[in-house]
Amino acid sequence: MKFNNIIRTVLLSGIVAFGLSSCDSDIDPVYVQPSDEVSLGGASGDIVLTPDNPQALAMTIYWSGDGKLALSDTLLQAPVNAADETIQLSKDESFSSTIDLSVEKGVRSHQFLCEELNSLLGRLGYETDEKAPLFIRIKSVLAANLEPSYSSTLKVMVQPYRIRLILGTVLDKDWNETAMKLASPDENGIYQGFMGVNGWTNWWFREANNVVWGNLGETGKTFYASSADDHWNFWFPDPAGCYYTTLNTQEGWWSGLHIDNLNVGGDLNGEMTYNMKANQWIMPVNLPSASTVTITVTGKGSLYNKETTDMGPAVAQNVAFGGNSENLSFGETGSTITVNLPAGETNLVLDLSDPMALKIGTGEAAPEPEAEPRLYFSGVINWDGFDDYISLYDEGTLSYGGAHWIDSEWGYRAYPQPDWATAYKAAEGATPLSGSLILAESDGNIPAPEKGLYIMDFKMKELTYQLTKVETVTFTGLNDDWSEHPMVQSEDNPEVFIAEFVKEKETPWGVKVLINNDWSLFFGGGNGNLVLGHSDATTGFDGDNALTVGETYILRVDFGTQTYSYSLK
């Protein structure tokens, strides 16, 4: 029996893999036939690049073909855009060394902007301000077991311009730009500067010519640097804070000197504190009159490099600043610094945000970023999104509290924003009920407890968590009655509890919801929001004094959304 009628109705995804061979069956063999040669055209003449307009169009190329397979049986419907196509650029006609640019399926042209093309030529090793031939072709691959085919070759004369490799940009783990820069004033490929980071922060570094650096991409090679396509991102060791970072692109390594502390001596004395967001060290001062002071700024550091690895122990090192207050130097030894300060209360600010101009002087302390109002979770029930969260109850310690019904097979993760980009998992030694947190840059979660309702208390400044299983829920304080009254768990939502009461008189001190009859584990709050109690002084929640005396009401608390409400029965 023949199967042609059936085969004609489907896309032949398997033809690519098997089209060059036949099989001993009653199915008609189908072969992939050599397709017509792809011709490449577009760019012509001499292309002289200049830095005046980096986003200007420099070169356009286009090529023939429709991406279809050529099959021996013309009655069959062949897959469209089956081939993976790549633009290849080379300095020589034999394409001995190439830069490959992926092309989306169905695309048959590409435009190069001035800055992009100049960067690619730099990666290929072209001399600046000199004309030389550039060879271009299209590589087409149908399947891993088939030899690639190539288009005709396009030759064009190009002349790149010099890119000043002084400032480079620190990228986050997803290649998004950050505000941090590293500088190489001598353009010698050695970049340095101060970075404010959390522990285990992942990052990349992009030079002005768009070459991106990461580590070598080998286990145990944390502080080796590479710009090869198979590199991994860099990552810092565990201590958060201020790092003096060196990236040597010539020798292929980097290091991070953690600034443990900085102290001011001389005409002023005190310890500085670090503002990571602003990349500044700050010390409050109060002078009776405007003064010119002579000070020293010294401290201790911990160096992480190829020898120490990211696990340490780090090498202890002295750190110090010196020179001009508008252009400081940094090293193991420093010198006295002269600073003009006004009368009254002000701040001595050491600003490290510009690696080309380290400064110290008077100024306002940069505001600390506002704390996120919620901490989100995924995985407590499923991984569909960020519907589960707990609320901020102490901004000073970045502490969050709430309760959730947990029914998780593989554990869960915590997220400071409803975004997959940054997540926290449990550190080694953690249990389902308590432990430390670390950034989740690899496999692993917070271990899940047995199924049930749990109070979740996460302290994000110290990166710890504690869970308490909910056994009983009671309320107290309503009608100025401080005995405990039971609440009933909802059959529809295990995170919701209700209680019926008669309004009798005012509630001067608010209402508290106690967990497990424990007066140190309760919820207070106000304005419809529940707040996890963190001291005996935490106030109870309000709302019932607007109710009518003598009427019966329902108190409803939702631990999952950290809200409460009253309704007339």
Disulfide bonds with the S-S distance in Angstrom:
none
